[in-house]
């Protein structure tokens, strides 16, 4: 049984470029494809907007157990109301919920969450375009810990092109 962790970009680097095409639904479908392709049996996800939540939804759809690895209680408090409600729904589907740090926002808590996920996984399922930032930091940490990183980015962009969607991010 291989335990994966997920890391990936937020909506602004994924589907906000084409919201009229139901970008989040496409992302969930792609996450399902990646989970099947990599024979994922369990997953840890940080439950951030974008790839993390799409992976959680895909796990639920495929009946793959997932752990919601949340950086701190209240992570979702500044999000739009609809996103907060969806987040709470997805968290309710998790087989386990882990709050990595004490409540209250601080930027370092996202990295601590990433480290927790990597330290508790054998492989990482990334959706990373190669840029710096939180996803890049997580991938770098995984590589430093010799955790295999499966980056799904090229397939994501290629799939969008096949559907006639010009990727703008």
Secondary structure as UniProt FT lines:
FT   STRAND          3..8
FT   HELIX           11..13
FT   TURN            14..15
FT   HELIX           16..21
FT   HELIX           23..37
FT   TURN            38..39
FT   STRAND          42..45
FT   TURN            49..50
FT   HELIX           51..62
FT   STRAND          65..70
FT   TURN            73..78
FT   HELIX           81..93
FT   STRAND          96..99
FT   HELIX           108..119
FT   STRAND          123..127
FT   HELIX           134..144
FT   TURN            145..146
FT   STRAND          148..151
FT   HELIX           153..162
FT   TURN            163..164
//
